[in-house]
Amino acid sequence: MSQQPELTVDEQTINNLWETHLRTKFDAHSADEAITTMVEKPLVNQMPVMIGSDGKEELYEFYAEDFLPQIQARSDSHES
């Protein structure tokens, strides 16, 4: 059984923020909450499908109107 290396304080901070960001999208299914976990001028560019947005306003619209409505929340994924 392999052990995970200890994270530095900075690495743990980034890891915690990333986990929070994922929860806001996939558990809470919330564009409002997801935007709060991002830098001041976020840029998302999903190259394989050429979608995304530049800046909080565009990214909020992308998440709220295009991305989140197309995915099922993780908390719903175990229901039949």
C-alpha positions as CSV (number, residue, x, y, z in Angstrom):
1,M,0.0,0.0,0.0
2,S,1.6,3.3,-1.1
3,Q,1.3,6.4,1.1
4,Q,0.5,9.8,-0.2
5,P,3.3,12.3,0.5
6,E,2.6,15.1,3.0
7,L,1.4,18.3,1.4
8,T,3.0,21.6,2.1
9,V,0.8,24.3,3.6
10,D,0.5,26.0,0.2
11,E,-0.3,22.7,-1.5
12,Q,-2.9,21.8,1.1
13,T,-4.5,25.3,0.7
14,I,-4.7,24.8,-3.1
15,N,-6.0,21.3,-2.6
16,N,-8.7,22.4,-0.2
17,L,-9.8,25.2,-2.6
18,W,-10.0,22.8,-5.5
19,E,-12.1,20.3,-3.5
20,T,-14.4,23.2,-2.5
21,H,-14.7,24.3,-6.1
22,L,-15.6,20.7,-7.2
23,R,-18.2,20.5,-4.5
24,T,-19.8,23.8,-5.6
25,K,-20.2,22.4,-9.1
26,F,-21.0,18.8,-8.7
27,D,-22.6,18.5,-5.2
28,A,-24.2,22.0,-4.8
29,H,-24.7,22.4,-8.5
30,S,-24.3,26.1,-8.0
31,A,-22.8,28.6,-10.5
32,D,-23.0,31.3,-7.7
33,E,-20.9,29.2,-5.3
34,A,-18.4,28.1,-8.0
35,I,-17.6,31.6,-9.1
36,T,-16.7,32.5,-5.5
37,T,-13.9,29.9,-5.6
38,M,-12.2,31.4,-8.6
39,V,-9.5,34.0,-9.1
40,E,-10.5,37.6,-10.0
41,K,-10.3,37.1,-13.8
42,P,-10.9,33.4,-14.4
43,L,-10.5,31.8,-17.9
44,V,-12.0,28.4,-18.7
45,N,-11.2,27.0,-22.1
46,Q,-12.2,23.3,-22.8
47,M,-10.1,22.7,-25.9
48,P,-11.5,19.4,-27.0
49,V,-15.0,20.9,-27.5
50,M,-14.0,24.6,-27.8
51,I,-16.2,25.9,-25.1
52,G,-15.6,28.1,-22.1
53,S,-15.6,31.7,-21.0
54,D,-13.3,34.6,-20.0
55,G,-14.1,36.6,-16.8
56,K,-16.5,36.0,-14.0
57,E,-19.6,37.4,-15.7
58,E,-19.1,35.2,-18.8
59,L,-18.1,32.2,-16.8
60,Y,-21.1,32.5,-14.5
61,E,-23.3,32.5,-17.6
62,F,-21.5,29.5,-19.0
63,Y,-21.9,27.5,-15.8
64,A,-25.5,28.6,-15.1
65,E,-26.8,28.2,-18.6
66,D,-24.6,25.6,-20.4
67,F,-22.5,23.5,-18.1
68,L,-24.4,22.8,-14.9
69,P,-27.8,22.1,-16.6
70,Q,-26.1,19.4,-18.7
71,I,-24.6,17.4,-15.8
72,Q,-26.3,15.5,-13.0
73,A,-25.4,16.6,-9.4
74,R,-23.2,13.9,-7.7
75,S,-25.7,13.7,-4.8
76,D,-28.3,12.6,-7.4
77,S,-26.1,10.2,-9.3
78,H,-26.8,7.2,-6.9
79,E,-30.6,7.5,-7.3
80,S,-32.4,5.2,-9.8
